[in-house]
């Protein structure tokens, strides 16, 4: 049984969606239908669902597993199951997997873009800034980013480390782009009181307010998760990370009819995990923690102060009076008014050297002045918190 999609989806509108920016994670067991190879019918149905929900206004990022399974389809020669051999499968299979997604989505009028990431790519603010800008830029162009952990180089993930899988990656991506929802598709229906494949009395838990030890204790090994590396415990850790960043999470069956649209519309599917903080507070804590790493300050005029506080806009060079301290692109700096009051903090798009040259300048002149261009803003509004 695969993912299904109804023609009635076409009646939905953007206003009927509760969640508009969604990260969908499809694990190996969903994509293979519990076999050793990719199930093309399931992937086709998944593609239809995502295309349909994008068609009514949602922005979607797909975090996908399946590269190793795709490699197994091509390399029929028996090999060992060590890390290097799995990397060989991944290297061969990643191109095949993306080719399949490109074909499926092109038939539905959707352009896809591949993003191979490792956890190390987002551990520093420079990488965070680059990846965030790329992913949000793709969403603004109505492109579907297809994200996978780079199994070819990331041995931490591929060597069965349960904390380094695509569940964890999907929670990082959801936080990074300020998603409205993280939807973890699995081959079970959500979080149960015990393994439903072993216990006929197991009950689905429809809602979780806080992921504590009692919830984690329910994540006993699931027999049907053996083809993948994540399992329910990994999904709960991912859900805990996402909800603490202000992103709600749903764990639901990848085989339920119209599961993506139902989740996007706010209908009850699987297990819903409430947020434990809002996105603004989470981002504020993260950015403030970065202030200790630099002494950078941008002083802005009264007009820029008003624009940040009332219009929630980006900080443009035209509103800057002076630059203090040393910092590089991707560092966190403080934004001060001319009276010394701290107005905001955020991730700068340019170094202190560049910004000193740009003070008071129109954004249209950045490329000519510097010889390079990283955007019109000194700090983009998505990378800033007004205090």
Order of alpha helices (4+ residues) and beta strands (2+ residues): beta-alpha-alpha-beta-alpha-alpha-beta-alpha-beta-alpha-alpha-beta-beta-alpha-alpha-beta-alpha-beta-alpha-beta-alpha-beta-beta-beta-beta-alpha-alpha-beta-beta
